[in-house]
Amino acid sequence: MMSKQEPWTRLSHRKKLPGWVAYNPKTMRPPPLSGDTKQMKILSWNVNGLSNIVQSGGFSSALAQRENFDVLCLQETHLKEGDVKDFKNLIPGYEYNYWSCSVARLDYSGTGVISRVKPISVQYGIGIAEHDQEGRVITLEFENFYLVNAYVPNSGRGLRRLVYRVDNWDPSFSDFVEKLESFKPVIVAGDLNCARQSIDIHNPAAKTEDAGFTEEERESFQINFDMRGFVDTFRKQHPKAVGYTFWGENQRCNNKGWRLDYFLASGSIIDRVHDSYILPDVTSSDHSPIGLVLKL
């Protein structure tokens, strides 16, 4: 019987198929790796305004203590460049902090990475001025892979940015990622603002004209990621699990959500993914964090 405190265990999908089950991290995550196994744990979270979530107590070091992650990728920080200094010591013990802020529109977009592991190198943006004004991408190079923290543009109300998103941003971003992959495997983490398949949104039939689930966006995802060999790690681990990472206003209680947040991995590294999961009980943003455990 479903607990009232665990709405994510409610299968509310309007068009569910046989075998589909609600994702429950309490029962569907594999046992932790042994302590002597070399590994890295990465979390990704769209915080929908870092200042607000910190001030409200919705973001604290408690998440780091609970999850013991190595790297935290943040999207939609809404920070201005002058604000960054106030967040450099956000989590004790995580001394490597990297921030990218929107300069085209203040208090908008923005990404950040907080790490206790020192990267080999750090790159901001994708090297194209048209796409690098909103602080959407930070890339960290580690010994065995690149980690790309991305906040993909939302097509917006009335789909006003749909053409920009699918014709310009998506192919430019995937070209950037593919170029990285020529040197070493890549993991893309973040809010990719697209529910890939019908299983990833609670009411697909009614949402085909909404940003994040248009035919154009899903086709672009397939062309620019799936067909280039990047693997959706959560869906590979849970082919029939209905798990969401975003909920609209007052929709969490009924688990009427979307899966917009991903870890995509190069095919060459996919066998090293031990766990790809969602933390639906972390509710201080309209998105919940997602996690990845990678064997090194």
Residue, then its C-alpha position, 0 to 999 in steps of 0.5 A: m500500500m502506498s504511503k501518503q508521504e511517498p507520492w512518487t510510488r503512485l503510478s499516475h501515467r494516463k497511457k501506461l503499458p503492461g509491465w510499467v511500474a512506478y519508480n521507487p528508489k527504496t526498492m529499485r536501487p542496487p546495493p552500494l559498491s564495496g568500499d574498496t571499489k574505486q568509484m565516483k558519485i555525481l549528483s545533478w539538480n535543477v535548483n530553480g534559483l540557488s539563493n532562494i533555495v539556500q535562504s529557505g533551508g532547502f539546500s544544505s550540506a545535509l544532502a552531501q552528508r546523506e548522499n556522500f557525492d563527489v560532484l554536484c552539478l547545478q542548473e538554473t542557479h539564477l546567479k549574477e557574476g557578482d553573487v558567486k563569491d557568496f556561494k564558494n563555500l556552500i558545502p564544507g569539504y567541497e573546495y572546487n567550485y565553478w560557476s557560469c552566469s548569464v550575461a544576456r539576461l540577469d537572474y536567469s539560467g546559470t550553472g554551477v559545479i561543486s566538487r571535492v575532486k579536483p578536475i584536470s581542466v575546466q571549460y565554460g560554454i561550448g565556444i560559440a558566442e551565440h550560445d554562451q551568453e546564458g551560462r548553460v554549460i560547464t565541462l570538467e575533465f577528469e582522468n577517465f571522462y569528461l563531465v558536461n553539466a548542461y542546462v538546455p534552453n527551454s522552448g518556452r511559452g508559445l514555443r517561441r524558442l523552439v526553432y532556436r533550440v532544435d535547429n541551432w542549440d541542439p546540433s551545436f551542443s551535440d557537436f561540442v560533446e562529440k568533439l570531446e568524445s574523440f579524446k575520452p568518454v563523456i557524461v552529460a548531466g543536467d536538465l535537458n528540457c525534453a521528455r524523451q518518450s511517452i513513458d517519461i511524461h504523465n499525460p503524453a497525449a495532452k502534451t504534444e504541443d507543450a515545450g519539452f514534449t513536442e515532436e521536434e524536440r524529441e526527434s532532435f534528442q534522438i538525432n543529437f544524442d541517441m543516434r550519436g551513441f549516447v545512452d540514457t543511463f536511467r532508462k537503460q537501468h530501468p526500461k519500464a520504470v515510470g520515474y519523474t524529475f520535474w513536477g508543475e505547481n501542485q503536481r507532486c502530490n499526484n505524481k503528475g510529472w515529467r522526466l527532464d533531467y538525465f545522465l547520458a553516457s558514451g557507449s564506451i563507458i556505459d558498462r561502468v555505470h553501477d547506478s542511475y537514480i532519482l531522489p524524489d523525496v528532495t522536494s525543495s525545487d520543482h526538480s528533484p536531484i538525480g544521481l549516478v554512481l560510476k565505477l572507475 
